[in-house]
Amino acid sequence: MSYPILYSFKRCPYAMRARMALQLAEIKCEIREIRLSNKPEHMLEVSPKGTVPILILEDKVIDESYDIVNWIIEESNIFNDNLGSEQIDLTESLIKRFDDEFKYHLDRYKYATRYENTDLEFHRAKCLKVLIDLETIVSKGKWMFGEKLNKLDISILPFIRQFRIANPEWFDSLEEISRIKNILKNYLDSEEFKKVMFKYDEWQLGAKPVYFPPT
């Protein structure tokens, strides 16, 4: 039996998003962990833009994390019974805001030295504004929309995690996003996250296949 192939990089939030969806849907795949400084030729052949994640199926290649998550949802029906139409629409708009606005400012905050004339404090404030807006929307439950993990959680929490990593002490001191902090903690403490962050050796051509989720 052949399995889908997933090119992934452990710390990439987009790849983290895809792995979590695969984990929740219990879809087994061959995982190929890469280094961004040493991208395999085959990976670049199937997706010349050279970013992860890439999911290779029998009939197509999906090389955008958002599209991978949507394919998994369609295949497995995870999340489909969790939300109403308003929450579904809100989920899509929030994911877009994080992928566009939040990620733009996150890069310039967390990796300020990579950009010329970058005001770190300005970009941090912009990220925080997005989180404060989110704080007014999310539930008081375990996850964004209650007690069930959903598409919004797995799509945006990897980016909030990165924002915290840039300055954990400062982030943890923020009282204005207490719900977001609790949800992030639930995510980081979960067994699903631990499996998603399992450490794989870098993939080498000809190596024996290894599989995700880990057993």
Secondary structure as UniProt FT lines:
FT   STRAND          5..8
FT   TURN            10..11
FT   HELIX           13..25
FT   STRAND          29..33
FT   TURN            36..37
FT   HELIX           41..46
FT   TURN            48..49
FT   STRAND          54..56
FT   STRAND          61..62
FT   HELIX           65..76
FT   TURN            78..82
FT   HELIX           85..97
FT   HELIX           98..102
FT   HELIX           103..110
FT   HELIX           112..114
FT   TURN            116..117
FT   HELIX           120..135
FT   TURN            136..137
FT   TURN            144..145
FT   HELIX           151..166
FT   HELIX           168..172
FT   TURN            176..177
FT   HELIX           178..189
FT   HELIX           191..196
FT   TURN            205..206
FT   STRAND          211..212
//
